[in-house]
Structure formats: C-alpha cells, structure tokens
Amino acid sequence: MGVEMMNATLFHEKNRVPSRISIKAFIGALFHPILRKNHPFEQDELMTDKLGRATADIVDDFQEVVESCQTQFLDLGGRVRFSGPVTTVKCRNDNALLKSILQEESDCGILVIDGGGNMETALMGDLIAAMGRDHGWSGAVILGPIRDSRAIGEMDFGVKALGTNPMKSAKTGAGERDVPVTFGGVTFTPGGWLYADEDGVLFHAKGPLPA
C-alpha cells in the first residue's frame, strides 16, 4: 500500500463518523449552535444542570406539589437546563421593560415573560440576553419569539421561547412587572421557583424544593 493511500486510510479511520448519525447531521451539529445542543457528542456538556436535577426526576419525587407548563417551547439558549427564582413581566411587542429588569443584579433568577404568544416582533435579542447573563440571571422563559438566535445559542444563558422573528419590538416601556402571568396551564408568580430542561418547565410556587 502506498504512503498516500495509507495516510488517507488512517485519516478516515480516525475521523470516521459513527454510523448511527448521518454525515449531514454530524456537520450541522459541529457548526450550528442550535443543532449542536441536540447532538449526542455535545449533549452531556450543554445539558448539565448547574442548579438541580432533571425535571423528570423532580416530578418523580414531587408530582403532587409541582406544576408542569404545557406550552411547547424551543430551547434557544446555550444553557438548556436552568432553575431559579421567578420574576415576571407582561408585555406585548415592547421589550424596554424586560430589558431594564435584566439589567438588575440577580442571583440565578429567571424572567418569565408573557408576550401573549404574539409572534409579530422579537422580545429578546442577543444584547438583552447578554445583559441578563452578565447580571447573574439564569435565563428567561418567553411566551413569544426572540431574534439573534445563533448568538444566543452560544451563550451560557437559558432561553425557552416560541420561535424566532428578526423584527424589533417597540421601546416605550409599556407593560407590567411582578404580576401573576398564566400560560400553559400554570400561573407563574414572583418568588416561585422554576425548573427548566429539555423536557419542559416546572413551577413550584413556594420556592425551591428540597435537594
């Protein structure tokens, strides 16, 4: 066997993709942050829950006291599992209020944003998400869309949202904060505890559950 043929064979064996995934899926997972979160090579690293257990395990132990949100969100942040105390905001096509909230210092808080399910404009972009991350927030759950999804997908910040839309929101500051917001069969109240991962969103109104 010639030297070039041998080197080519060794390279192929070293870099061979496991047969259980396609070449297309492999390449997409390497270069696209959203796909990479669901790829078996990266899953354990990206889905590490720094603050608690998987939601399925929590339900096994605390099903009688936790509520499960029925809304089917997309995981668009670089952190898929996150948990913490809830702050709420209700706004429609205007993100100035939630931007000001995420500029406040937080100890792993989660901002629950009731955008009414309106998909006309994005309620969060990469700059607002980075503000939250830099001020100690764990993430956000958004009943509406985001934009800059590639950049947000690379941040150590949890984002569950309904989808994406590049259109900007207004900046008037309209909306309400620290009020109960209801969607997916759950009423989220300020001070309650939210647990999120790849399976969904749980809420416990009386604070963190026992370890």
PyMOL CGO cylinders between C-alpha atoms (Angstrom):
from pymol import cmd
from pymol.cgo import CYLINDER

trace = [
    CYLINDER, 0.00, 0.00, 0.00, 1.40, 3.42, -0.96, 0.3, 1, 1, 1, 1, 1, 1,
    CYLINDER, 1.40, 3.42, -0.96, 2.17, 6.08, 1.65, 0.3, 1, 1, 1, 1, 1, 1,
    CYLINDER, 2.17, 6.08, 1.65, -0.59, 8.40, 0.39, 0.3, 1, 1, 1, 1, 1, 1,
    CYLINDER, -0.59, 8.40, 0.39, -3.16, 5.59, 0.44, 0.3, 1, 1, 1, 1, 1, 1,
    CYLINDER, -3.16, 5.59, 0.44, -2.09, 4.58, 3.97, 0.3, 1, 1, 1, 1, 1, 1,
    CYLINDER, -2.09, 4.58, 3.97, -2.33, 8.15, 5.26, 0.3, 1, 1, 1, 1, 1, 1,
    CYLINDER, -2.33, 8.15, 5.26, -5.78, 8.52, 3.71, 0.3, 1, 1, 1, 1, 1, 1,
    CYLINDER, -5.78, 8.52, 3.71, -6.92, 5.29, 5.36, 0.3, 1, 1, 1, 1, 1, 1,
    CYLINDER, -6.92, 5.29, 5.36, -5.61, 6.33, 8.76, 0.3, 1, 1, 1, 1, 1, 1,
    CYLINDER, -5.61, 6.33, 8.76, -7.28, 9.73, 8.45, 0.3, 1, 1, 1, 1, 1, 1,
    CYLINDER, -7.28, 9.73, 8.45, -10.57, 8.09, 7.53, 0.3, 1, 1, 1, 1, 1, 1,
    CYLINDER, -10.57, 8.09, 7.53, -10.44, 5.69, 10.46, 0.3, 1, 1, 1, 1, 1, 1,
    CYLINDER, -10.44, 5.69, 10.46, -9.50, 8.42, 12.93, 0.3, 1, 1, 1, 1, 1, 1,
    CYLINDER, -9.50, 8.42, 12.93, -12.25, 10.77, 11.80, 0.3, 1, 1, 1, 1, 1, 1,
    CYLINDER, -12.25, 10.77, 11.80, -14.93, 8.25, 10.98, 0.3, 1, 1, 1, 1, 1, 1,
    CYLINDER, -14.93, 8.25, 10.98, -18.43, 9.40, 12.00, 0.3, 1, 1, 1, 1, 1, 1,
    CYLINDER, -18.43, 9.40, 12.00, -20.43, 6.82, 13.99, 0.3, 1, 1, 1, 1, 1, 1,
    CYLINDER, -20.43, 6.82, 13.99, -22.93, 5.02, 11.79, 0.3, 1, 1, 1, 1, 1, 1,
    CYLINDER, -22.93, 5.02, 11.79, -25.90, 5.99, 13.97, 0.3, 1, 1, 1, 1, 1, 1,
    CYLINDER, -25.90, 5.99, 13.97, -25.89, 9.56, 12.60, 0.3, 1, 1, 1, 1, 1, 1,
    CYLINDER, -25.89, 9.56, 12.60, -25.68, 10.90, 9.09, 0.3, 1, 1, 1, 1, 1, 1,
    CYLINDER, -25.68, 10.90, 9.09, -22.79, 12.95, 7.72, 0.3, 1, 1, 1, 1, 1, 1,
    CYLINDER, -22.79, 12.95, 7.72, -25.21, 15.87, 7.29, 0.3, 1, 1, 1, 1, 1, 1,
    CYLINDER, -25.21, 15.87, 7.29, -26.29, 15.71, 10.93, 0.3, 1, 1, 1, 1, 1, 1,
    CYLINDER, -26.29, 15.71, 10.93, -22.68, 15.45, 12.08, 0.3, 1, 1, 1, 1, 1, 1,
    CYLINDER, -22.68, 15.45, 12.08, -21.54, 18.53, 10.14, 0.3, 1, 1, 1, 1, 1, 1,
    CYLINDER, -21.54, 18.53, 10.14, -24.62, 20.51, 11.14, 0.3, 1, 1, 1, 1, 1, 1,
    CYLINDER, -24.62, 20.51, 11.14, -24.10, 19.70, 14.82, 0.3, 1, 1, 1, 1, 1, 1,
    CYLINDER, -24.10, 19.70, 14.82, -20.49, 20.85, 14.68, 0.3, 1, 1, 1, 1, 1, 1,
    CYLINDER, -20.49, 20.85, 14.68, -21.20, 24.23, 13.13, 0.3, 1, 1, 1, 1, 1, 1,
    CYLINDER, -21.20, 24.23, 13.13, -24.72, 25.23, 14.18, 0.3, 1, 1, 1, 1, 1, 1,
    CYLINDER, -24.72, 25.23, 14.18, -25.23, 26.06, 17.88, 0.3, 1, 1, 1, 1, 1, 1,
    CYLINDER, -25.23, 26.06, 17.88, -28.93, 25.15, 17.95, 0.3, 1, 1, 1, 1, 1, 1,
    CYLINDER, -28.93, 25.15, 17.95, -28.37, 21.76, 16.31, 0.3, 1, 1, 1, 1, 1, 1,
    CYLINDER, -28.37, 21.76, 16.31, -25.29, 21.17, 18.44, 0.3, 1, 1, 1, 1, 1, 1,
    CYLINDER, -25.29, 21.17, 18.44, -27.37, 21.23, 21.65, 0.3, 1, 1, 1, 1, 1, 1,
    CYLINDER, -27.37, 21.23, 21.65, -29.24, 18.15, 20.48, 0.3, 1, 1, 1, 1, 1, 1,
    CYLINDER, -29.24, 18.15, 20.48, -26.23, 16.28, 19.12, 0.3, 1, 1, 1, 1, 1, 1,
    CYLINDER, -26.23, 16.28, 19.12, -25.06, 13.21, 21.10, 0.3, 1, 1, 1, 1, 1, 1,
    CYLINDER, -25.06, 13.21, 21.10, -21.44, 14.37, 21.10, 0.3, 1, 1, 1, 1, 1, 1,
    CYLINDER, -21.44, 14.37, 21.10, -22.25, 17.64, 22.87, 0.3, 1, 1, 1, 1, 1, 1,
    CYLINDER, -22.25, 17.64, 22.87, -25.40, 16.80, 24.80, 0.3, 1, 1, 1, 1, 1, 1,
    CYLINDER, -25.40, 16.80, 24.80, -23.91, 15.97, 28.19, 0.3, 1, 1, 1, 1, 1, 1,
    CYLINDER, -23.91, 15.97, 28.19, -21.79, 19.11, 28.32, 0.3, 1, 1, 1, 1, 1, 1,
    CYLINDER, -21.79, 19.11, 28.32, -24.51, 21.52, 27.23, 0.3, 1, 1, 1, 1, 1, 1,
    CYLINDER, -24.51, 21.52, 27.23, -27.31, 19.97, 29.27, 0.3, 1, 1, 1, 1, 1, 1,
    CYLINDER, -27.31, 19.97, 29.27, -25.52, 19.90, 32.61, 0.3, 1, 1, 1, 1, 1, 1,
    CYLINDER, -25.52, 19.90, 32.61, -27.89, 21.32, 35.20, 0.3, 1, 1, 1, 1, 1, 1,
    CYLINDER, -27.89, 21.32, 35.20, -25.80, 23.56, 37.43, 0.3, 1, 1, 1, 1, 1, 1,
    CYLINDER, -25.80, 23.56, 37.43, -28.64, 24.14, 39.88, 0.3, 1, 1, 1, 1, 1, 1,
    CYLINDER, -28.64, 24.14, 39.88, -30.57, 20.91, 40.29, 0.3, 1, 1, 1, 1, 1, 1,
    CYLINDER, -30.57, 20.91, 40.29, -31.97, 17.71, 38.87, 0.3, 1, 1, 1, 1, 1, 1,
    CYLINDER, -31.97, 17.71, 38.87, -33.77, 16.88, 35.65, 0.3, 1, 1, 1, 1, 1, 1,
    CYLINDER, -33.77, 16.88, 35.65, -37.43, 17.84, 35.57, 0.3, 1, 1, 1, 1, 1, 1,
    CYLINDER, -37.43, 17.84, 35.57, -38.47, 14.20, 35.12, 0.3, 1, 1, 1, 1, 1, 1,
    CYLINDER, -38.47, 14.20, 35.12, -36.66, 13.27, 38.35, 0.3, 1, 1, 1, 1, 1, 1,
    CYLINDER, -36.66, 13.27, 38.35, -38.30, 16.20, 40.15, 0.3, 1, 1, 1, 1, 1, 1,
    CYLINDER, -38.30, 16.20, 40.15, -41.74, 15.02, 39.05, 0.3, 1, 1, 1, 1, 1, 1,
    CYLINDER, -41.74, 15.02, 39.05, -40.95, 11.50, 40.29, 0.3, 1, 1, 1, 1, 1, 1,
    CYLINDER, -40.95, 11.50, 40.29, -40.41, 12.90, 43.79, 0.3, 1, 1, 1, 1, 1, 1,
    CYLINDER, -40.41, 12.90, 43.79, -42.68, 15.95, 43.91, 0.3, 1, 1, 1, 1, 1, 1,
    CYLINDER, -42.68, 15.95, 43.91, -45.52, 15.37, 41.45, 0.3, 1, 1, 1, 1, 1, 1,
    CYLINDER, -45.52, 15.37, 41.45, -48.18, 16.44, 43.96, 0.3, 1, 1, 1, 1, 1, 1,
    CYLINDER, -48.18, 16.44, 43.96, -46.70, 19.90, 44.53, 0.3, 1, 1, 1, 1, 1, 1,
    CYLINDER, -46.70, 19.90, 44.53, -45.19, 20.98, 41.20, 0.3, 1, 1, 1, 1, 1, 1,
    CYLINDER, -45.19, 20.98, 41.20, -46.99, 22.26, 38.11, 0.3, 1, 1, 1, 1, 1, 1,
    CYLINDER, -46.99, 22.26, 38.11, -45.92, 21.43, 34.56, 0.3, 1, 1, 1, 1, 1, 1,
    CYLINDER, -45.92, 21.43, 34.56, -46.29, 24.04, 31.83, 0.3, 1, 1, 1, 1, 1, 1,
    CYLINDER, -46.29, 24.04, 31.83, -47.99, 22.58, 28.76, 0.3, 1, 1, 1, 1, 1, 1,
    CYLINDER, -47.99, 22.58, 28.76, -46.62, 25.17, 26.34, 0.3, 1, 1, 1, 1, 1, 1,
    CYLINDER, -46.62, 25.17, 26.34, -44.20, 23.59, 23.88, 0.3, 1, 1, 1, 1, 1, 1,
    CYLINDER, -44.20, 23.59, 23.88, -41.14, 25.86, 23.89, 0.3, 1, 1, 1, 1, 1, 1,
    CYLINDER, -41.14, 25.86, 23.89, -37.97, 25.72, 21.83, 0.3, 1, 1, 1, 1, 1, 1,
    CYLINDER, -37.97, 25.72, 21.83, -34.63, 25.62, 23.64, 0.3, 1, 1, 1, 1, 1, 1,
    CYLINDER, -34.63, 25.62, 23.64, -32.75, 28.54, 22.07, 0.3, 1, 1, 1, 1, 1, 1,
    CYLINDER, -32.75, 28.54, 22.07, -30.14, 29.41, 24.71, 0.3, 1, 1, 1, 1, 1, 1,
    CYLINDER, -30.14, 29.41, 24.71, -26.73, 27.87, 25.22, 0.3, 1, 1, 1, 1, 1, 1,
    CYLINDER, -26.73, 27.87, 25.22, -27.84, 26.58, 28.63, 0.3, 1, 1, 1, 1, 1, 1,
    CYLINDER, -27.84, 26.58, 28.63, -30.68, 24.09, 28.30, 0.3, 1, 1, 1, 1, 1, 1,
    CYLINDER, -30.68, 24.09, 28.30, -31.16, 23.18, 31.96, 0.3, 1, 1, 1, 1, 1, 1,
    CYLINDER, -31.16, 23.18, 31.96, -31.63, 26.06, 34.40, 0.3, 1, 1, 1, 1, 1, 1,
    CYLINDER, -31.63, 26.06, 34.40, -33.57, 26.85, 37.54, 0.3, 1, 1, 1, 1, 1, 1,
    CYLINDER, -33.57, 26.85, 37.54, -34.11, 29.71, 39.94, 0.3, 1, 1, 1, 1, 1, 1,
    CYLINDER, -34.11, 29.71, 39.94, -36.49, 32.26, 41.47, 0.3, 1, 1, 1, 1, 1, 1,
    CYLINDER, -36.49, 32.26, 41.47, -39.08, 33.80, 39.18, 0.3, 1, 1, 1, 1, 1, 1,
    CYLINDER, -39.08, 33.80, 39.18, -39.57, 37.42, 38.24, 0.3, 1, 1, 1, 1, 1, 1,
    CYLINDER, -39.57, 37.42, 38.24, -42.46, 38.12, 35.89, 0.3, 1, 1, 1, 1, 1, 1,
    CYLINDER, -42.46, 38.12, 35.89, -43.21, 40.68, 33.20, 0.3, 1, 1, 1, 1, 1, 1,
    CYLINDER, -43.21, 40.68, 33.20, -46.22, 41.09, 30.94, 0.3, 1, 1, 1, 1, 1, 1,
    CYLINDER, -46.22, 41.09, 30.94, -45.68, 42.99, 27.68, 0.3, 1, 1, 1, 1, 1, 1,
    CYLINDER, -45.68, 42.99, 27.68, -46.83, 42.97, 24.06, 0.3, 1, 1, 1, 1, 1, 1,
    CYLINDER, -46.83, 42.97, 24.06, -44.45, 43.81, 21.21, 0.3, 1, 1, 1, 1, 1, 1,
    CYLINDER, -44.45, 43.81, 21.21, -42.38, 46.01, 23.56, 0.3, 1, 1, 1, 1, 1, 1,
    CYLINDER, -42.38, 46.01, 23.56, -39.22, 44.87, 25.32, 0.3, 1, 1, 1, 1, 1, 1,
    CYLINDER, -39.22, 44.87, 25.32, -37.98, 48.00, 27.10, 0.3, 1, 1, 1, 1, 1, 1,
    CYLINDER, -37.98, 48.00, 27.10, -39.37, 46.90, 30.46, 0.3, 1, 1, 1, 1, 1, 1,
    CYLINDER, -39.37, 46.90, 30.46, -37.84, 43.43, 30.37, 0.3, 1, 1, 1, 1, 1, 1,
    CYLINDER, -37.84, 43.43, 30.37, -34.53, 44.96, 29.26, 0.3, 1, 1, 1, 1, 1, 1,
    CYLINDER, -34.53, 44.96, 29.26, -34.48, 47.19, 32.35, 0.3, 1, 1, 1, 1, 1, 1,
    CYLINDER, -34.48, 47.19, 32.35, -35.26, 44.19, 34.58, 0.3, 1, 1, 1, 1, 1, 1,
    CYLINDER, -35.26, 44.19, 34.58, -32.41, 42.11, 33.18, 0.3, 1, 1, 1, 1, 1, 1,
    CYLINDER, -32.41, 42.11, 33.18, -30.01, 44.98, 33.96, 0.3, 1, 1, 1, 1, 1, 1,
    CYLINDER, -30.01, 44.98, 33.96, -30.73, 44.45, 37.65, 0.3, 1, 1, 1, 1, 1, 1,
    CYLINDER, -30.73, 44.45, 37.65, -28.42, 42.16, 39.60, 0.3, 1, 1, 1, 1, 1, 1,
    CYLINDER, -28.42, 42.16, 39.60, -29.85, 38.70, 40.23, 0.3, 1, 1, 1, 1, 1, 1,
    CYLINDER, -29.85, 38.70, 40.23, -28.85, 35.50, 41.99, 0.3, 1, 1, 1, 1, 1, 1,
    CYLINDER, -28.85, 35.50, 41.99, -29.70, 32.96, 39.27, 0.3, 1, 1, 1, 1, 1, 1,
    CYLINDER, -29.70, 32.96, 39.27, -33.15, 34.46, 38.66, 0.3, 1, 1, 1, 1, 1, 1,
    CYLINDER, -33.15, 34.46, 38.66, -35.42, 33.52, 35.77, 0.3, 1, 1, 1, 1, 1, 1,
    CYLINDER, -35.42, 33.52, 35.77, -37.50, 36.11, 33.95, 0.3, 1, 1, 1, 1, 1, 1,
    CYLINDER, -37.50, 36.11, 33.95, -40.88, 34.75, 32.85, 0.3, 1, 1, 1, 1, 1, 1,
    CYLINDER, -40.88, 34.75, 32.85, -42.14, 36.93, 30.01, 0.3, 1, 1, 1, 1, 1, 1,
    CYLINDER, -42.14, 36.93, 30.01, -45.78, 36.82, 28.99, 0.3, 1, 1, 1, 1, 1, 1,
    CYLINDER, -45.78, 36.82, 28.99, -45.84, 38.19, 25.46, 0.3, 1, 1, 1, 1, 1, 1,
    CYLINDER, -45.84, 38.19, 25.46, -49.31, 36.83, 24.85, 0.3, 1, 1, 1, 1, 1, 1,
    CYLINDER, -49.31, 36.83, 24.85, -47.98, 34.38, 22.29, 0.3, 1, 1, 1, 1, 1, 1,
    CYLINDER, -47.98, 34.38, 22.29, -47.75, 37.21, 19.76, 0.3, 1, 1, 1, 1, 1, 1,
    CYLINDER, -47.75, 37.21, 19.76, -45.16, 36.37, 17.10, 0.3, 1, 1, 1, 1, 1, 1,
    CYLINDER, -45.16, 36.37, 17.10, -45.06, 39.78, 15.35, 0.3, 1, 1, 1, 1, 1, 1,
    CYLINDER, -45.06, 39.78, 15.35, -41.85, 41.04, 16.97, 0.3, 1, 1, 1, 1, 1, 1,
    CYLINDER, -41.85, 41.04, 16.97, -38.97, 39.56, 18.95, 0.3, 1, 1, 1, 1, 1, 1,
    CYLINDER, -38.97, 39.56, 18.95, -39.00, 40.23, 22.68, 0.3, 1, 1, 1, 1, 1, 1,
    CYLINDER, -39.00, 40.23, 22.68, -35.32, 39.37, 23.18, 0.3, 1, 1, 1, 1, 1, 1,
    CYLINDER, -35.32, 39.37, 23.18, -32.14, 39.72, 21.13, 0.3, 1, 1, 1, 1, 1, 1,
    CYLINDER, -32.14, 39.72, 21.13, -28.51, 38.95, 21.83, 0.3, 1, 1, 1, 1, 1, 1,
    CYLINDER, -28.51, 38.95, 21.83, -27.79, 42.25, 23.62, 0.3, 1, 1, 1, 1, 1, 1,
    CYLINDER, -27.79, 42.25, 23.62, -30.64, 41.81, 26.11, 0.3, 1, 1, 1, 1, 1, 1,
    CYLINDER, -30.64, 41.81, 26.11, -29.75, 38.15, 26.69, 0.3, 1, 1, 1, 1, 1, 1,
    CYLINDER, -29.75, 38.15, 26.69, -26.13, 39.12, 27.34, 0.3, 1, 1, 1, 1, 1, 1,
    CYLINDER, -26.13, 39.12, 27.34, -27.28, 41.73, 29.86, 0.3, 1, 1, 1, 1, 1, 1,
    CYLINDER, -27.28, 41.73, 29.86, -29.17, 39.07, 31.76, 0.3, 1, 1, 1, 1, 1, 1,
    CYLINDER, -29.17, 39.07, 31.76, -26.25, 36.67, 31.71, 0.3, 1, 1, 1, 1, 1, 1,
    CYLINDER, -26.25, 36.67, 31.71, -23.80, 39.35, 32.84, 0.3, 1, 1, 1, 1, 1, 1,
    CYLINDER, -23.80, 39.35, 32.84, -26.05, 40.41, 35.74, 0.3, 1, 1, 1, 1, 1, 1,
    CYLINDER, -26.05, 40.41, 35.74, -26.42, 36.92, 37.18, 0.3, 1, 1, 1, 1, 1, 1,
    CYLINDER, -26.42, 36.92, 37.18, -29.70, 35.72, 35.65, 0.3, 1, 1, 1, 1, 1, 1,
    CYLINDER, -29.70, 35.72, 35.65, -30.01, 32.02, 34.78, 0.3, 1, 1, 1, 1, 1, 1,
    CYLINDER, -30.01, 32.02, 34.78, -32.35, 32.56, 31.86, 0.3, 1, 1, 1, 1, 1, 1,
    CYLINDER, -32.35, 32.56, 31.86, -35.75, 33.50, 30.54, 0.3, 1, 1, 1, 1, 1, 1,
    CYLINDER, -35.75, 33.50, 30.54, -38.97, 31.75, 29.53, 0.3, 1, 1, 1, 1, 1, 1,
    CYLINDER, -38.97, 31.75, 29.53, -40.70, 33.75, 26.80, 0.3, 1, 1, 1, 1, 1, 1,
    CYLINDER, -40.70, 33.75, 26.80, -44.24, 33.39, 25.51, 0.3, 1, 1, 1, 1, 1, 1,
    CYLINDER, -44.24, 33.39, 25.51, -43.17, 34.96, 22.24, 0.3, 1, 1, 1, 1, 1, 1,
    CYLINDER, -43.17, 34.96, 22.24, -40.23, 34.98, 19.83, 0.3, 1, 1, 1, 1, 1, 1,
    CYLINDER, -40.23, 34.98, 19.83, -36.59, 36.03, 20.02, 0.3, 1, 1, 1, 1, 1, 1,
    CYLINDER, -36.59, 36.03, 20.02, -34.04, 37.10, 17.43, 0.3, 1, 1, 1, 1, 1, 1,
    CYLINDER, -34.04, 37.10, 17.43, -30.23, 36.74, 17.12, 0.3, 1, 1, 1, 1, 1, 1,
    CYLINDER, -30.23, 36.74, 17.12, -30.79, 33.05, 17.84, 0.3, 1, 1, 1, 1, 1, 1,
    CYLINDER, -30.79, 33.05, 17.84, -27.32, 31.97, 16.70, 0.3, 1, 1, 1, 1, 1, 1,
    CYLINDER, -27.32, 31.97, 16.70, -25.59, 34.31, 19.15, 0.3, 1, 1, 1, 1, 1, 1,
    CYLINDER, -25.59, 34.31, 19.15, -27.98, 33.46, 21.99, 0.3, 1, 1, 1, 1, 1, 1,
    CYLINDER, -27.98, 33.46, 21.99, -27.43, 29.77, 21.31, 0.3, 1, 1, 1, 1, 1, 1,
    CYLINDER, -27.43, 29.77, 21.31, -23.76, 30.23, 22.15, 0.3, 1, 1, 1, 1, 1, 1,
    CYLINDER, -23.76, 30.23, 22.15, -24.36, 31.99, 25.49, 0.3, 1, 1, 1, 1, 1, 1,
    CYLINDER, -24.36, 31.99, 25.49, -24.31, 30.42, 28.94, 0.3, 1, 1, 1, 1, 1, 1,
    CYLINDER, -24.31, 30.42, 28.94, -27.87, 31.61, 29.39, 0.3, 1, 1, 1, 1, 1, 1,
    CYLINDER, -27.87, 31.61, 29.39, -31.12, 29.67, 29.27, 0.3, 1, 1, 1, 1, 1, 1,
    CYLINDER, -31.12, 29.67, 29.27, -33.80, 30.77, 26.82, 0.3, 1, 1, 1, 1, 1, 1,
    CYLINDER, -33.80, 30.77, 26.82, -37.06, 28.99, 26.12, 0.3, 1, 1, 1, 1, 1, 1,
    CYLINDER, -37.06, 28.99, 26.12, -39.21, 30.76, 23.54, 0.3, 1, 1, 1, 1, 1, 1,
    CYLINDER, -39.21, 30.76, 23.54, -41.92, 30.04, 20.98, 0.3, 1, 1, 1, 1, 1, 1,
    CYLINDER, -41.92, 30.04, 20.98, -39.68, 30.69, 17.99, 0.3, 1, 1, 1, 1, 1, 1,
    CYLINDER, -39.68, 30.69, 17.99, -37.81, 33.45, 16.18, 0.3, 1, 1, 1, 1, 1, 1,
    CYLINDER, -37.81, 33.45, 16.18, -38.58, 36.63, 14.29, 0.3, 1, 1, 1, 1, 1, 1,
    CYLINDER, -38.58, 36.63, 14.29, -35.99, 39.23, 13.19, 0.3, 1, 1, 1, 1, 1, 1,
    CYLINDER, -35.99, 39.23, 13.19, -38.42, 42.14, 13.67, 0.3, 1, 1, 1, 1, 1, 1,
    CYLINDER, -38.42, 42.14, 13.67, -37.63, 44.52, 16.54, 0.3, 1, 1, 1, 1, 1, 1,
    CYLINDER, -37.63, 44.52, 16.54, -40.04, 45.32, 19.34, 0.3, 1, 1, 1, 1, 1, 1,
    CYLINDER, -40.04, 45.32, 19.34, -41.06, 48.81, 20.41, 0.3, 1, 1, 1, 1, 1, 1,
    CYLINDER, -41.06, 48.81, 20.41, -39.14, 50.54, 23.23, 0.3, 1, 1, 1, 1, 1, 1,
    CYLINDER, -39.14, 50.54, 23.23, -41.80, 52.52, 25.08, 0.3, 1, 1, 1, 1, 1, 1,
    CYLINDER, -41.80, 52.52, 25.08, -41.58, 50.58, 28.36, 0.3, 1, 1, 1, 1, 1, 1,
    CYLINDER, -41.58, 50.58, 28.36, -45.22, 49.52, 28.23, 0.3, 1, 1, 1, 1, 1, 1,
    CYLINDER, -45.22, 49.52, 28.23, -46.12, 46.52, 30.35, 0.3, 1, 1, 1, 1, 1, 1,
    CYLINDER, -46.12, 46.52, 30.35, -46.33, 45.25, 33.93, 0.3, 1, 1, 1, 1, 1, 1,
    CYLINDER, -46.33, 45.25, 33.93, -43.81, 43.54, 36.17, 0.3, 1, 1, 1, 1, 1, 1,
    CYLINDER, -43.81, 43.54, 36.17, -44.14, 41.31, 39.24, 0.3, 1, 1, 1, 1, 1, 1,
    CYLINDER, -44.14, 41.31, 39.24, -47.70, 40.30, 38.40, 0.3, 1, 1, 1, 1, 1, 1,
    CYLINDER, -47.70, 40.30, 38.40, -49.05, 36.76, 38.06, 0.3, 1, 1, 1, 1, 1, 1,
    CYLINDER, -49.05, 36.76, 38.06, -48.86, 35.53, 34.46, 0.3, 1, 1, 1, 1, 1, 1,
    CYLINDER, -48.86, 35.53, 34.46, -50.70, 32.44, 33.21, 0.3, 1, 1, 1, 1, 1, 1,
    CYLINDER, -50.70, 32.44, 33.21, -49.98, 30.22, 30.23, 0.3, 1, 1, 1, 1, 1, 1,
    CYLINDER, -49.98, 30.22, 30.23, -49.67, 26.52, 29.57, 0.3, 1, 1, 1, 1, 1, 1,
    CYLINDER, -49.67, 26.52, 29.57, -51.97, 25.73, 32.48, 0.3, 1, 1, 1, 1, 1, 1,
    CYLINDER, -51.97, 25.73, 32.48, -49.64, 27.31, 35.05, 0.3, 1, 1, 1, 1, 1, 1,
    CYLINDER, -49.64, 27.31, 35.05, -49.85, 30.64, 36.88, 0.3, 1, 1, 1, 1, 1, 1,
    CYLINDER, -49.85, 30.64, 36.88, -46.31, 31.89, 37.46, 0.3, 1, 1, 1, 1, 1, 1,
    CYLINDER, -46.31, 31.89, 37.46, -45.99, 34.15, 40.47, 0.3, 1, 1, 1, 1, 1, 1,
    CYLINDER, -45.99, 34.15, 40.47, -43.00, 36.23, 41.57, 0.3, 1, 1, 1, 1, 1, 1,
    CYLINDER, -43.00, 36.23, 41.57, -40.79, 34.44, 44.07, 0.3, 1, 1, 1, 1, 1, 1,
    CYLINDER, -40.79, 34.44, 44.07, -41.81, 30.95, 42.99, 0.3, 1, 1, 1, 1, 1, 1,
    CYLINDER, -41.81, 30.95, 42.99, -39.20, 28.54, 41.67, 0.3, 1, 1, 1, 1, 1, 1,
    CYLINDER, -39.20, 28.54, 41.67, -38.89, 27.46, 38.05, 0.3, 1, 1, 1, 1, 1, 1,
    CYLINDER, -38.89, 27.46, 38.05, -37.09, 24.37, 36.79, 0.3, 1, 1, 1, 1, 1, 1,
    CYLINDER, -37.09, 24.37, 36.79, -36.41, 24.04, 33.06, 0.3, 1, 1, 1, 1, 1, 1,
    CYLINDER, -36.41, 24.04, 33.06, -34.66, 21.49, 30.90, 0.3, 1, 1, 1, 1, 1, 1,
    CYLINDER, -34.66, 21.49, 30.90, -35.02, 19.64, 27.61, 0.3, 1, 1, 1, 1, 1, 1,
    CYLINDER, -35.02, 19.64, 27.61, -38.28, 18.04, 28.81, 0.3, 1, 1, 1, 1, 1, 1,
    CYLINDER, -38.28, 18.04, 28.81, -40.13, 21.23, 29.72, 0.3, 1, 1, 1, 1, 1, 1,
    CYLINDER, -40.13, 21.23, 29.72, -40.85, 23.71, 32.51, 0.3, 1, 1, 1, 1, 1, 1,
    CYLINDER, -40.85, 23.71, 32.51, -41.90, 23.03, 36.11, 0.3, 1, 1, 1, 1, 1, 1,
    CYLINDER, -41.90, 23.03, 36.11, -43.05, 25.59, 38.65, 0.3, 1, 1, 1, 1, 1, 1,
    CYLINDER, -43.05, 25.59, 38.65, -43.24, 25.43, 42.45, 0.3, 1, 1, 1, 1, 1, 1,
    CYLINDER, -43.24, 25.43, 42.45, -44.99, 28.46, 43.91, 0.3, 1, 1, 1, 1, 1, 1,
    CYLINDER, -44.99, 28.46, 43.91, -43.48, 28.07, 47.39, 0.3, 1, 1, 1, 1, 1, 1,
    CYLINDER, -43.48, 28.07, 47.39, -39.82, 28.37, 46.46, 0.3, 1, 1, 1, 1, 1, 1,
    CYLINDER, -39.82, 28.37, 46.46, -37.05, 25.81, 45.91, 0.3, 1, 1, 1, 1, 1, 1,
    CYLINDER, -37.05, 25.81, 45.91, -37.76, 22.16, 46.51, 0.3, 1, 1, 1, 1, 1, 1,
    CYLINDER, -37.76, 22.16, 46.51, -35.66, 20.10, 48.94, 0.3, 1, 1, 1, 1, 1, 1,
    CYLINDER, -35.66, 20.10, 48.94, -32.50, 18.67, 47.42, 0.3, 1, 1, 1, 1, 1, 1,
]
cmd.load_cgo(trace, "trace")
